[in-house]
Every structure is written in C-alpha cells, then in structure tokens.
Amino acid sequence: MNGPGPNPSDSAAPSAAWVPFWRLMRIVALCALLAVLAALGWLHATGAPQRWELWLAVAGGVGGSVLLSGALMGLVFVSNRSGHDDSVGRGD
C-alpha cells in the first residue's frame, strides 16, 4: 500500500473496511462448524458419554472459541484498514 491509509473521518472508509470483515466471518463460521463437527466426532469415536449436556458444552466451547478468535482478528484488520491505527504513537 502506498501512502497513508484512509482518513478515519471519511464516511466511505469505515464502511469499506467492514466488507472484508464480514467475508472473513463467513469463512470463520464455516471453520467453526467444521471444528465443532470434528470435536463431536472425536467424542463419539472415543466412547464419551452420550449426554446432551456434554455435546452442547463442547459445541458451544469449540464453536464459540473459534468464532471469538476470528472476530477479534477481524477487528484488528478493520482497525488497520479504516485508518484508526495511523494515529497511534504520534501523540494525536
């Protein structure tokens, strides 16, 4: 990227910065679904108790962890693309 990023006060810059975030979140949601299915498959293969509470806790924990980590990483990219990171360290 040449030159400074978009101005944070520009109205088009923040909305354009969110487009890749939602694309990333769709990919992360698919990865979360695959991770939950893999975890539940592993539980089934190892002979874990067939209790719905266990399956719900594993699905929520694995899926929630993957979604949360993807969302936080995506927000880092949004902050950078929208220009909010440009003023950090300059004392503005």
C-alpha positions in Angstrom: 0.0 0.0 0.0 1.5 3.4 -1.0 1.0 6.4 1.1 -1.2 6.8 4.2 -4.4 4.8 4.7 -7.9 6.3 4.5 -8.9 9.1 6.8 -11.0 7.8 9.8 -13.3 10.8 9.4 -14.1 9.9 5.8 -17.5 8.4 5.7 -16.7 5.8 2.9 -13.6 4.4 4.6 -15.2 2.8 7.7 -17.9 1.0 5.6 -15.4 -0.2 3.1 -13.3 -1.6 5.9 -16.1 -3.7 7.2 -16.7 -5.6 3.9 -13.6 -7.9 4.3 -14.5 -8.4 7.9 -17.9 -10.0 7.1 -16.2 -12.1 4.4 -13.7 -13.3 7.0 -16.5 -14.0 9.4 -18.3 -16.2 6.9 -15.1 -18.2 6.5 -14.6 -18.4 10.2 -18.2 -19.5 10.8 -17.6 -22.4 8.3 -14.3 -23.2 10.1 -16.2 -23.1 13.5 -18.8 -25.5 12.2 -16.1 -27.9 10.9 -14.3 -27.7 14.2 -17.5 -28.5 16.2 -18.3 -31.4 13.9 -14.7 -32.7 14.3 -14.8 -32.3 18.1 -18.2 -34.1 18.4 -17.0 -36.8 16.0 -13.9 -37.3 18.2 -16.2 -37.5 21.3 -18.3 -40.1 19.6 -15.3 -42.1 18.4 -13.7 -42.2 21.9 -16.8 -43.5 23.6 -17.6 -40.4 25.6 -20.9 -40.4 27.5 -23.8 -39.7 25.1 -25.2 -36.9 27.2 -26.7 -33.8 25.5 -25.2 -31.5 28.1 -21.7 -32.7 27.2 -22.4 -32.3 23.4 -23.9 -28.8 23.9 -20.9 -27.7 26.1 -18.4 -29.0 23.6 -20.2 -27.4 20.7 -20.5 -24.1 22.5 -17.0 -24.1 23.7 -15.3 -25.1 20.5 -17.6 -23.0 18.2 -17.5 -20.0 20.5 -13.7 -20.1 20.8 -13.2 -20.2 17.0 -15.8 -17.5 16.4 -14.4 -15.2 19.1 -10.8 -15.6 17.9 -11.8 -14.9 14.3 -13.9 -11.9 15.2 -11.1 -10.4 17.3 -8.6 -10.9 14.5 -11.0 -9.4 12.0 -11.4 -6.4 14.2 -7.7 -5.9 14.1 -7.8 -5.7 10.4 -10.8 -3.4 10.4 -9.0 -1.0 12.7 -6.0 -1.0 10.4 -7.9 -0.6 7.2 -10.1 2.2 8.5 -7.1 4.3 9.4 -7.6 4.3 13.2 -4.2 2.7 13.7 -2.4 5.5 11.9 -2.5 8.0 14.8 -1.2 5.6 17.4 2.2 6.6 18.7 2.2 10.0 17.1 0.5 11.7 20.1 -2.5 12.9 18.0 
